[in-house]
Amino acid sequence: MTFSLGIVGAGQFSGQFATLFQAHPGVGDVYVTDLLPERAEELAAAQGLAGTFPSYEAMLESPAVDAVAIFTQRWTHGPLVLQGLRAGKHVYSAVPMAISRDEIAAIIDAVKVTGLTYMMGETSQYNPATVHARNQIAEGAFGRIFYAEGDYVHDMDLGFYEAYQYSGGENWKQTASYPPLLYPTHSVGGVLGAWQTHAVSVSAVGVVDGRGDGVFDKEVSQFGNDFSNATALFEVAGGGSFRTNEFRRVGYPSYIRESRFRFFGTDASMEQLATVAFWQDKKGVQDISELLEPKPTLSPDDPSLQHIAPELRAAFTSGSAPVHDRARLPREFDHLHNGHEGSHHFLVDDFVTAVHTRSLPSVNAWVAARYTLPGIVAHESALQGGTRLEIPDFGDAPEA
């Protein structure tokens, strides 16, 4: 038994996932639509997809499509997800979930009303550092966790200019100024994906950009944003805190590792940098770098990556790390590209499994809200000069 899937957006990211969805034994026909029809036609031809639709609305109206996977510009996800759920489709969405509290609340309500599957594809859920910390927390190895850090450090010069130019056309600078804290799920999700808690308040600081190239210029920005870097300190339920950094102007090799994490407990701690990672306790230090290091499955020059900026290709060529448990994955994935430190295979399988079993996926609507809303409130705090603000919470996901 399979279900059919419609890919929404034929940009640099979606093609990699189209391959995985099409290969999964739980998925049948895969279609695609894009605002630029030639891009949809090109992707369908390159991957032998079942066909294209002239618009998202036409895709939603078709009984041939059971679910949609949204890979559009990041500020468009909330409304498109709602359209999909209200049309009776299961929905997979790239990050972030949405860019406002109201959009998040509406998605959760729609999931409750329809009973359909919604999942946000947060790659840090399966970042090797998050997976290892999650396992160690479950075993009590840290003692009591009281502090953590999550960084998403991706310099604009390392692929983001090209990505925004590809997706934004001649007015790309208007959208390249997207506020860093409204794209918080790689850093927040990597922390909370291991530490089973949620943020309750935040104080944040934004750094006004000084490059002077028209990006992060309030007069140009669609979002009225001039912050290129931002830091947020969150208080968590049950006591403790975590800090995140969202940096877009930073001297750091983000093509090696763009997300990195640290966890501190009363008995042990774990720290990750670009090329090394350590487990530490009161007796000493253990190098765990190999345990968290994915092995490449594709060359950066592979033809399937031709539409992705060279500076971004490393994110799409990683295989799995030793800490990943691949036993649950379909064997069809064994020799296919993976990405973002081995997360793509698991995210696709999570969604397909949830649709088939009518169970909640790992990053369901309630979890996605806890990964997304803290950044939205943090951006508000930064705009207010660091005022500490409370973060609303939509509660735990239901049991079924």
C-alpha positions in Angstrom: 0.0 0.0 0.0 1.4 3.4 -1.0 0.3 7.0 -1.0 1.0 9.6 -3.7 3.0 12.8 -3.0 3.1 16.3 -4.5 6.4 18.2 -4.3 5.7 22.0 -3.9 8.7 24.0 -5.1 11.3 22.7 -7.5 14.3 24.6 -6.1 17.7 23.6 -5.0 16.5 21.6 -2.0 13.5 19.7 -3.2 15.1 17.6 -5.8 17.2 15.8 -3.2 14.0 14.9 -1.3 12.1 14.0 -4.4 14.6 11.2 -5.0 14.2 9.8 -1.5 10.4 10.0 -1.5 10.2 8.3 -4.9 12.6 5.5 -3.7 10.7 4.9 -0.5 8.5 1.7 -0.8 5.7 3.5 1.0 5.3 6.2 -1.6 3.8 5.7 -5.1 3.5 8.5 -7.7 5.4 11.7 -7.1 4.4 14.9 -8.8 5.8 18.5 -8.7 4.6 22.0 -9.1 6.5 25.4 -9.1 5.6 29.0 -9.7 8.1 28.7 -12.5 6.6 25.9 -14.6 9.9 25.2 -16.5 11.6 24.3 -13.2 8.9 21.8 -12.4 9.1 20.3 -15.9 12.9 20.0 -15.6 12.7 18.2 -12.2 10.0 15.9 -13.4 12.0 15.0 -16.5 15.3 14.6 -14.7 13.9 12.2 -12.1 11.1 10.5 -14.0 8.4 11.9 -11.8 4.7 11.1 -12.5 4.0 14.5 -13.7 3.6 18.2 -12.9 0.7 20.5 -11.9 0.2 24.1 -13.2 -0.3 25.4 -9.6 -0.4 24.4 -6.0 -4.2 24.9 -6.1 -4.5 22.4 -8.9 -2.4 19.9 -7.0 -4.6 20.3 -4.0 -7.8 19.8 -6.0 -6.5 16.5 -7.6 -7.6 13.2 -6.1 -4.4 11.8 -7.5 -2.4 13.4 -4.7 -2.7 12.2 -1.1 0.1 14.3 0.5 2.2 17.3 -0.2 5.8 18.2 0.7 6.5 21.9 0.8 9.9 23.2 -0.2 9.2 26.9 -0.9 10.6 30.1 0.5 10.8 30.0 4.2 8.2 32.7 5.0 5.6 31.0 2.8 5.3 27.7 4.7 2.5 28.6 7.2 -0.2 29.5 4.7 0.8 26.7 2.3 0.6 24.1 5.1 -2.8 25.4 6.1 -4.1 25.2 2.5 -2.8 21.6 2.3 -4.4 20.4 5.5 -7.7 22.1 4.7 -7.7 20.4 1.3 -7.4 17.0 3.0 -3.7 16.3 2.3 -1.0 15.1 4.7 1.7 17.7 4.8 5.5 17.6 5.1 7.1 21.0 5.4 10.6 22.3 5.2 11.6 24.6 8.1 10.5 26.8 9.6 7.0 25.8 10.5 5.8 29.4 10.2 6.8 33.0 11.0 4.0 34.0 13.4 2.3 32.8 16.5 -1.1 32.9 14.7 0.1 30.7 11.8 1.5 28.2 14.3 -1.7 28.1 16.3 -3.8 27.7 13.1 -1.7 24.7 11.9 -2.1 23.0 15.3 -5.8 23.6 15.1 -6.0 22.2 11.6 -4.1 19.1 12.6 -6.6 18.6 15.5 -9.6 19.1 13.3 -8.5 17.0 10.3 -6.6 14.3 12.0 -4.1 14.5 9.1 -0.3 14.0 9.4 1.8 17.1 9.6 5.6 17.0 10.0 8.3 19.7 9.9 11.5 18.4 8.4 14.0 19.7 11.0 17.4 18.2 10.1 18.9 18.8 13.5 16.5 16.2 14.9 18.9 13.6 13.4 22.1 15.6 13.7 24.6 13.1 15.1 25.3 15.3 18.1 21.6 15.6 18.9 21.1 11.9 18.4 24.1 11.0 20.7 23.0 13.6 23.4 19.4 12.3 23.2 20.7 8.7 23.8 22.9 9.8 26.6 20.2 11.8 28.3 17.9 8.9 28.1 20.5 6.7 29.9 21.1 9.4 32.6 24.7 9.8 31.6 24.7 13.6 31.9 23.1 13.6 35.4 20.8 16.6 35.4 21.1 18.8 32.3 21.0 22.4 33.2 22.5 24.2 30.2 23.0 23.7 26.5 24.1 25.6 23.4 23.0 25.4 19.7 24.6 27.3 16.9 23.5 27.7 13.3 26.5 29.4 11.8 26.2 29.8 8.1 27.9 32.7 6.4 26.2 34.5 3.6 29.3 34.2 1.4 29.2 30.4 1.6 26.3 29.7 -0.7 23.5 31.8 0.6 24.0 34.6 -1.9 23.6 32.1 -4.7 20.6 30.4 -3.1 18.7 33.6 -2.6 19.5 34.8 -6.1 18.2 31.4 -7.5 15.0 31.6 -5.5 14.4 35.4 -5.4 15.2 36.6 -8.9 16.1 40.2 -9.6 14.7 41.3 -6.3 16.6 38.7 -4.3 18.1 41.3 -1.9 14.7 42.0 -0.5 14.4 38.4 0.8 18.0 37.7 1.5 17.6 39.9 4.5 15.4 37.3 6.2 15.8 37.7 10.0 18.2 35.1 11.4 16.0 34.4 14.5 13.0 33.6 12.2 15.0 30.6 11.0 15.7 29.2 14.4 14.9 25.5 14.2 18.4 24.2 13.3 19.8 25.6 16.5 16.7 25.4 18.8 15.7 22.0 17.4 19.1 20.5 17.9 19.0 21.4 21.6 15.4 20.5 22.3 15.6 17.4 20.1 17.8 15.9 22.8 16.8 17.8 26.0 13.1 16.9 26.6 11.9 20.3 27.7 10.7 23.6 26.2 11.6 27.2 26.3 9.5 29.5 28.5 11.2 32.9 28.1 13.9 34.6 26.1 16.2 37.6 25.9 17.9 38.2 22.6 20.4 40.6 21.0 20.7 41.4 17.3 23.8 42.7 15.5 23.1 45.3 12.8 24.8 44.4 9.6 27.7 46.6 8.4 28.5 45.0 5.0 26.7 47.8 3.0 25.8 45.6 0.0 22.1 46.2 0.1 21.4 42.9 2.0 20.2 43.4 5.6 19.3 47.0 4.7 16.0 48.1 6.2 15.2 50.2 3.2 15.5 47.2 0.9 14.4 44.4 3.2 11.0 42.9 2.7 11.1 42.2 6.5 12.4 45.6 7.6 15.4 43.7 9.0 19.0 44.8 9.4 20.2 42.1 11.8 22.6 39.7 10.2 23.7 38.0 13.5 21.7 37.3 16.6 22.1 35.6 19.9 19.3 34.4 22.2 19.3 33.1 25.8 16.3 30.9 26.7 14.9 29.8 30.1 13.5 26.3 30.0 10.7 24.6 31.8 11.9 22.7 34.9 14.9 24.9 35.4 18.0 25.6 33.3 18.8 27.5 30.1 20.2 27.3 26.6 21.8 29.7 24.3 21.5 29.8 20.5 23.4 31.7 17.8 22.1 32.5 14.4 25.0 34.0 12.4 25.0 35.0 8.7 28.2 37.1 8.9 30.8 34.9 10.5 34.4 33.7 9.9 33.6 30.0 10.2 33.7 27.0 7.7 30.0 26.4 7.6 30.5 24.0 4.6 32.1 21.6 7.1 29.5 21.8 9.8 26.9 24.5 9.9 25.1 23.3 13.1 27.0 22.5 16.3 25.9 21.8 19.9 27.0 21.6 23.5 25.3 20.0 26.5 26.2 20.4 30.2 25.0 18.3 33.0 25.9 17.7 36.7 27.8 14.5 35.8 29.1 15.0 32.3 29.2 17.3 29.3 29.5 17.1 25.6 31.0 19.7 23.2 31.1 19.9 19.4 33.1 22.1 17.1 33.6 22.1 13.3 35.8 19.1 13.1 35.9 17.6 16.6 33.6 16.6 19.4 34.3 15.6 23.0 32.6 13.8 25.9 33.8 15.0 29.3 33.1 14.0 32.9 34.9 14.6 36.2 37.5 11.9 35.3 38.6 13.2 31.9 37.9 13.7 28.2 37.0 11.3 25.5 37.3 12.2 21.8 34.0 11.1 20.2 34.5 12.8 16.8 34.4 9.6 14.8 31.1 8.6 16.4 29.5 11.8 15.1 31.2 12.0 11.7 29.0 11.1 8.7 30.8 9.4 5.8 30.2 11.0 2.3 28.0 9.1 -0.1 28.3 11.4 -3.1 31.1 13.5 -4.6 30.4 17.2 -4.5 30.7 17.0 -8.3 27.9 14.5 -8.7 25.6 15.6 -11.6 22.5 15.4 -9.3 23.9 18.4 -7.4 24.4 20.6 -10.4 21.7 23.1 -9.5 23.1 23.5 -5.9 25.7 26.2 -5.2 29.1 24.6 -4.8 29.4 26.1 -1.3 26.2 24.3 -0.2 26.9 20.9 -1.7 28.5 19.4 1.3 25.2 19.6 3.1 23.7 17.2 0.6 26.5 14.6 0.3 26.9 13.3 3.8 26.0 9.7 4.5 25.3 8.4 8.0 27.4 8.6 11.2 28.1 5.6 13.4 25.7 6.9 16.0 22.8 6.7 13.5 20.6 3.5 13.6 20.0 2.7 10.0 18.3 -0.7 10.8 14.8 1.0 10.7 15.3 2.5 7.2 14.2 0.9 3.9 17.1 -0.9 2.1 16.3 1.3 -1.0 18.0 4.1 0.8 21.3 2.3 1.4 23.1 3.7 -1.7 21.2 7.0 -2.1 22.4 10.4 -1.3 21.8 11.7 2.2 22.3 15.2 3.6 22.6 17.6 6.5 24.8 15.2 8.5 22.8 12.1 7.7 19.3 13.4 8.5 17.4 13.3 5.2 16.9 9.5 5.2 15.4 9.5 8.7 13.1 12.5 8.0 11.6 11.0 4.9 11.1 7.7 6.6 9.5 9.4 9.7 6.9 11.1 7.5 6.1 8.1 5.3 5.8 5.9 8.4 3.5 8.4 10.2 1.2 8.6 7.2 0.9 4.8 6.9 0.5 4.1 10.6 -1.5 7.2 11.4 0.9 7.9 14.2 2.6 11.1 15.2 5.9 11.8 13.5 9.0 12.8 15.4 8.6 16.5 14.6 4.9 16.8 14.7 2.9 20.1 15.0 3.4 20.4 18.7 7.1 19.7 18.6 7.5 21.9 15.6 5.9 24.8 17.5 8.4 24.3 20.3 11.3 24.4 17.8 9.9 27.5 15.9 8.1 29.8 18.3 11.1 30.5 20.5 12.9 32.1 17.6 9.9 34.3 16.7 9.7 35.6 20.2 13.5 36.0 20.4 13.3 38.2 17.3 10.7 40.4 19.1 13.0 40.6 22.1 16.0 41.7 19.9 13.8 44.4 18.3 13.1 45.6 21.9 16.7 45.7 22.9 16.9 42.4 24.7 13.7 42.7 26.8 13.0 39.3 28.4 9.7 38.0 26.9 7.6 35.0 27.8 7.2 32.2 25.2 3.7 30.8 24.8 3.5 27.0 24.7 0.9 24.8 22.9 1.5 21.9 25.2 2.7 18.3 24.6 1.5 16.4 21.6 -1.5 14.1 22.2 -0.9 10.4 22.8 -2.2 9.4 19.4 
